[in-house]
Every structure is written in C-alpha cells, then in structure tokens.
C-alpha cells in the first residue's frame, strides 16, 4: 500500500512535467483526424498525451521518491514512453477515432514492462486497482442516493417534469473533482440534496451544485476549482 499512497500524493512534485494541456483542446474533440478518449462515464474528451506522462511520472515517484522529479533519466524515459504510446494509437487510428481510457492504461502498463521498469509498472497496477475500488464505492453511494431520491422530480424549461437524473449529477460532480486532492464528491452531492425539493427547476439543480462546492472552499481551496468546473459545465 505504501507505493499507492505515495502515488496518490505526488502532484506537487510534478512541476518538471507541468505543461498547458490545452483548455482549447476541448473544442477540438470533434475535429476530423483527432484521437478522442471514451471515459468511464461515457463522455468523450480529446486525447492529451501529457496526462499519460504525468501518470507515469507519479508511478516513478512512488518507487524512487521525490528525487525522481529532478532526475533527467526519469524525465527522458517518461517522455520517450509517452511518445511511444501516442505513436501506437496514431498507427492504429491514422484517420482519427476513439479509444477507451482502459486501453490507454493498458498501454502504459505494457510500455513500462517492456522498458524493464517492473517495480514502476507494479505501482501503476496497484494504483489502478485502488482507483477501481474507489469507483465501486462511489457507485454504491450513487445507487443508495438514487434510492432515496427516486420520487424527486425537476422542472424543465418547457414546463415538463422529469425524474432527477441522480446518476448524471454524480457523474458531473465526480468529473469536476477529478485530479484534485482533498475534495469529496459525496459531500457536494449531500449538501446539494438538502437544497433540492420536488419540482425544482433544472437550472437550480446546477446552481445548487456550484454553491455546494463554493461553500466548502474555506475548508479546502481545491473546491474552488470544483465550483469553476461545475459552473463551466452548466454554461456549456
């Protein structure tokens, strides 16, 4: 477990790989020839190689410690392996297309093993398993929440009432919390539910999510990023 704990807490040591992953990339997701990624919540996002580099760098840091962040050897290996993985997908999809997030992670494991980085590959495998268990726990929480709000309806702009899409709400919040430390989607959902009522306008649901995230900024500054992402999502 030590490797996975270190793996999960190395964001601050990744400055040597920090780049602009391109907020504009989101607008190119439907461009011809682009490779796109199908996420676990079935949304489609642009393929961003830098995210692979950061994931591998975390695995190296989990094994070699914080000194790896300043290591030219680690930097060069991560860059080389990231390029190899990206080239693999480009060969598979010369005209562009979609790949699943699991396929990307499988390629990362394979690349690490081929480069004889067995310990690093193991750290990456353990991290994937830890994340899988967390997703299962979150899904159980979603299912429990859905049971308690089964009769709650929201009012659409055209005047129709439809059941609250609790699974969609969870997926939105989980995505907004992605890659942010010390934020908990469960807290945002719980706070939001307390402010909802039967027949609530759908716009107020989105607003309630943003406000629930903002209310927790004082306890954890990263909630400000969650609130910003939720606001961007509602505007989009």
Residue, then its C-alpha position, 0 to 999 in steps of 0.5 A: x500500500x505504501x507505493x499507492x499512497x505515495x502515488x496518490x500524493x505526488x502532484x506537487x512534485x510534478x512541476x518538471x512535467x507541468x505543461x498547458x494541456x490545452x483548455x482549447x483542446x476541448x473544442x477540438x474533440x470533434x475535429x476530423x483526424x483527432x484521437x478522442x478518449x471514451x471515459x468511464x462515464x461515457x463522455x468523450x474528451x480529446x486525447x492529451x498525451x501529457x496526462x499519460x506522462x504525468x501518470x507515469x511520472x507519479x508511478x516513478x515517484x512512488x518507487x524512487x521518491x521525490x528525487x525522481x522529479x529532478x532526475x533527467x533519466x526519469x524525465x527522458x524515459x517518461x517522455x520517450x514512453x509517452x511518445x511511444x504510446x501516442x505513436x501506437x494509437x496514431x498507427x492504429x487510428x491514422x484517420x482519427x477515432x476513439x479509444x477507451x481510457x482502459x486501453x490507454x492504461x493498458x498501454x502504459x502498463x505494457x510500455x513500462x514492462x517492456x522498458x524493464x521498469x517492473x517495480x514502476x509498472x507494479x505501482x501503476x497496477x496497484x494504483x489502478x486497482x485502488x482507483x477501481x475500488x474507489x469507483x465501486x464505492x462511489x457507485x454504491x453511494x450513487x445507487x443508495x442516493x438514487x434510492x432515496x431520491x427516486x420520487x424527486x422530480x425537476x422542472x424543465x424549461x418547457x414546463x415538463x417534469x422529469x425524474x432527477x437524473x441522480x446518476x448524471x449529477x454524480x457523474x458531473x460532480x465526480x468529473x469536476x473533482x477529478x485530479x484534485x486532492x482533498x475534495x469529496x464528491x459525496x459531500x457536494x452531492x449531500x449538501x446539494x440534496x438538502x437544497x433540492x425539493x420536488x419540482x425544482x427547476x433544472x437550472x437550480x439543480x446546477x446552481x445548487x451544485x456550484x454553491x455546494x462546492x463554493x461553500x466548502x472552499x474555506x475548508x479546502x481551496x481545491x473546491x474552488x476549482x470544483x465550483x469553476x468546473x461545475x459552473x463551466x459545465x452548466x454554461x456549456 
